[in-house]
Amino acid sequence: MKPDRRHMLKAIGQVGLLALPSGAFADAPVANDPWPGLVTGIFHDRKLEDGAHIMALNAPVRAENAAIVPVSVRLRLPPGDQRLLQKLWLVVDQNPSPLVGTFTIGHKSGMTALATRVRVDAYSNVHAVAKLSDGRLYMVKRFVKAAGGCSAPMIEAMAPGQQIGQMRFREVGSFTAASPDRAEGILMIRHPNNSGMQMDQVSLLYIPTDVIERLDVWQGDDLIMSMDGGISIAQNPHFRFNYIRNGTKLIRALARDTKGMVYEHDWTIGKSST
């Protein structure tokens, strides 16, 4: 390439960059935006109201590892607002299977916060949609720069059957000092959560899909939450959530994967267990 042509192309590129609107690189791509179709497919075109004033969605702008992207949602209703969280959806728009999970909240749990780790397959908007007890749906979103998370090799190799389904739970204390009846818990499940898009590095064959598709967590006999999940939840599913203590001393969890395996465990509140 001649020097004068190279300089001309460089100048054209600089003009193009200057012509971009402020924040263009931080916004989700407009072309081929899947979100309108997802609103139809997941929410049946129900009205989704702007939830920025009542809920916060946190996720990294640029993920360190696309296979384990931390995402958290927290309800922040104004004082005196008695509405309860009834359902929560997490969606990674550009993933092959965009719906990360649907979380149904127990009506006595008082749950207002949830965190987990997801796979992100391409630069994408992440949406959180909450249904409150007023029957309305509220939506917030965040753009995450990550790619290849659904086909990335397993972070931790697992021998067939080795400790799969092992669960751990830890209560990490009161949610706030002013509300000693509120607690926060961390539930971890040892499971490959294979997406079906990962390749065995030895055989070079695709590893069959095997994910936790259902999870139920109770405090005594009261449901804290139920989850219907898919391939977008990261390996070794990890959930952090808050709840109101109901006076019982038992936390129970039951999980089922797509192979039909059932895993269950219970813990005495205040103790960690394997």
N, C-alpha and C positions, 0 to 999 in steps of 0.2 A: 504494500500500500504506500502511495506517495505521501510525503510529509504533509503537503498542503491539504490533501483529502482527509487524512487522519485528524488534523486540526479542525477542519470544517465539521466532521462528524462529532468531535468532542464538544464543539461550540453548540451544535444543534441539541446534543444531549443535555447540556447545561441549561439551555433555554427551556427544554421540555420540563426539567425538574423545577425550574422557577415558576412554570405555569401551573404546577399542581397546587390545589387548594391546601391551606394549612391543615395539618393533621391527616393528610391523605393516607400516609403509611400506617396510621394507627386505627383506621376505620376498616370495617369488614368490606370485602369486595361487593360491589353492587350487582355485577353481572352474574346471572345464574344463581341468584340468592335462593336457597332451598326453603327459607323460613316460611313464606306464604303457604307452600305445599304442606309443610309440617304442621302448621296451624290447622289446616283442613284435616290432615290425617290423624293427628293426635288429639286435637281439641274440637274437632268437628265444627270449625269456624266460629266457635264461641268468642265473644268479645274478650280481649285481653287488655286490661287497663294498665297504665304505667304504674309500676310498683316502687319506683325509686324513693318515694317518701315513706314507705313502710317496710322495706326489706333491703338487705345488702347482699350482693353477690361478690365474693372474693375469689380471684384466680390470678396467677402470674400473667403479666403481659407477654413475657417470653419464657416458656417453660424450660427448665433445665433438662428434663427427660420427658419426652412425649408419651411414654408408656405409663408414667405415674404423675399426673398433673393434679396437684391439690386444688380442690374446689370446696368452698363453704358458703352456706346461705344462712342468714340470720334475720329473723323477723324483728322489727323495731317499731312497734306500735306506740303511739303517743300515750302518755299517762291517762288512765281512765278508760282507754279503749279495751273493751272486754271481748273482742273477737278472738277466735281460736284458729290455729292452723289445722286444717283438715286433710290437706293433700299437697304434695310437692312433686313437681316433675323437674328433672334435669335433662337438658338436651344439648348435645354437641352437634351443631347443624351440619357440618361437613363430614361427619363420620359415616361409614357404610351403614351402620345401624345407629341413627342419631339419638334415639331415646335411651339415655343412660339408665334411668330407673324411674319408677313411679313409687312414691312413698306415701302410704296411707297412715295417718297419725291417729293414735288412740285418743278417744275423746276425753279421757281423764289424765292423759300424760302431761299436758301443759307444754309440750315440746315446742320450742321456738328457734332451734338452731340445729344444723346438720352439716357435717363435713365428711368428705370422702375423697378418693383418688380415682381419676378417670384416664382413659386413653384418648388422645387427640390425634387424628390421622392426617389432618391438613389445617392450615391456618383457618380459624373458624370463630364465629360467634358461639358463645356458650350462653344458653338461656336457662333461667330458673323461673318456673311458673308456680304460684302458690294459690290454692283455693282456701279462702277463709270461711268462717262460719256464717258470713253474710251471703254466701253462695256465689260471690264474685271471684274472678280470676285476675291475679296481678302478676305482671311480668317484669323482669329485669334481665339485662344481658351484659356480657363482657367479651371483648375480642381477645383471643389467645393465639399467640404465634408458636406453633408446634407442628410437627409433621412426622408421620410414620409410626405413630403410637400403636395402631391396631395390628400392624404386621411385625413389630419389633420382637426380637427373641425374648424368651422369658428372662426376667431379671435374676431369678434363682431357679436352677434346675431342680426338678423333683423326680425322684425314682417312682415308678408306678406304685401307688398306694402308700408311699412313705409320708406319714403324718398328715395326709390330705384329710381335711375336715376338722382338724384340731382347732379349737376356739379358745380365745382368751378374752376376758373382760376385766376392766378396771374402772372403778368409780373414782373420779379425780376430785371429789369434794363438792362444795356448794357452788352453785352457778354465780351467785353474788353474795358478798358478806351480809348484805341487807336481807337476803332471802335464804335462810338456812334450810328451808324445805326444798329448795331446788338443788339438783345435783347434775353433774355432767359425767357421762360414761364413754369409754372407748371399747369397741368390740372389734376384734380381729379374727379373721378366718383364714386358715392356711389352705389355699386352693389355687391351682394354676390359672383358673379363669381363662382358658385358651380361647382365643377369638375365632379360630378357624382360618385365620389369615397368616398365621405364623408357620415358618418352615422348620422342620427338624434338620439341624445342622449336620447330622450324620447321614440320614437316609435321603435328604433333600425332598421329602414328601411333606405335604401340608398336615399339620397336627389337627385332628378333628376338634370341633367346637366342644367345649366343656366348661360351662360357667354356672355360677350360683344364680339360679333364676328366681328363687323365692327365699325370703328371709323374714322370720317373725321374731319379735323381741317383746317379752312381757316383764312386768314388775309384779310378782305374785300372779294373780289372775287377770290383771289389767294390762291390756295391750299398750306398749309404748309406740311401736311402729311396725308396719309390714312393708316389705320392698319387693317389687317385681322388677328384676334387673336383666341386663343383657351383656353383650360382648364389650361394651364401652367401659365397664368397671374394671379397674386394674387388677393385676395378679395379687393374690393375698388380700382380698377385700377388707377394707378398713373403714370403720364408721365411728364418728364422734358425734354425740347428740346430748341434749339436755332433757330433763324431765323433772316432774314434781314427785318427791318421795311420798308414797302412800302409806307408809308405816310397816309394810312387809319387809322381809329380809332376804328376798329371793329374786334374782334376775334369771330369766330363762331365755334361751335362743334356740331356734330350730331353723335349719337351712336345708334346701333341696337343690341339687344341681341338675343339669340337662341329661345326665346319664341315669337319673332316677335315684342317686344315692342321697340318703338323708343323714344329716348330722345334727346332733343336739347336745346341749350342755346346760347346766345351771350353776349359779354361783351365789354364795352368801354375800350380801352387799357389804362393801367395805374391805373385801379381800380380793386379791387377784388370783387367777387360777389357770391351769392348763388342762 
